[in-house]
Amino acid sequence: DTEVTQTPKHLVMGMTNKKSLKCEQHMGHRAMYWYKQKAKKPPELMFVYSYEKLSINESVPSRFSPECPNSSLLNLHLHALQPEDSALYLCASSQVDMYGGEADTQYFGPGTRLTVL
Amino acid sequence: AQKITQTQPGMFVQEKEAVTLDCTYDTSDQSYGLFWYKQPSSGEMIFLIYQGSYDEQNATEGRYSLNFQKARKSANLVISASQLGDSAMYFCAMTGYRGNKLVFGAGTILRVKS
């Protein structure tokens, strides 16, 4: 069983809606990640939080707004999305190692399938 | 910067046979990690196996083993005794010295035939 949970599993929203994706990890990890994945493509990194601070933003449009309320929780706030933002959104967590060690292993949640109409 | 290349877009294997999924990588870092993930059609990304750049022995986890050839910069995944449930997309990935950026290859779709 995964120890990274994501809600909701599926989300359909209009271009004017505001919604949030939630992620929670129960492994005591101090790094958390958001990825966007299109069908049959590898995941694309969006944001990295390390010790609850945003450490990487991969030039993501401002209609995506991440938030890390504490070391176990990660949110992704969505506003004024476009149909091309429809994708699988994956959350992951890892220990903070940063030396190419096994502690860098990222564990993923089941994902949220987002459809923007 | 790191780069991962998976040259097999799709593979078929007969149930109970072994299969090798290819992965080559490029990096200028001395310390790095190599990972394989499985993604079934449900979408969840499942961690399978890790190999560190300084590990002298090939990693193994149950039916999965990683054939690590450092000089050739290859990290192939070997799945023994394939099962129908192994049908999925498989991604090879790596981290470098700055370990919090995971770079993925394009993936290989594996289909196990009964």
Interface residues (C-beta under 8 A of the other chain):
Chain A: T2 A31 Y33 K40 K41 P42 P43 L45 V48 S50 S55 I56 L88 L90 A92 S94 V96 D97 M98 Y99 G100 G101 E102 A103 D104 T105 Q106 Y107 F108 G109 P110 G111 R113
Chain B: D29 S31 Y32 G33 F35 Y37 S42 G43 E44 M45 I46 F47 Y50 G52 S53 M89 F91 T95 G96 Y97 R98 G99 N100 K101 L102 F104 G105 A106 G107 I109
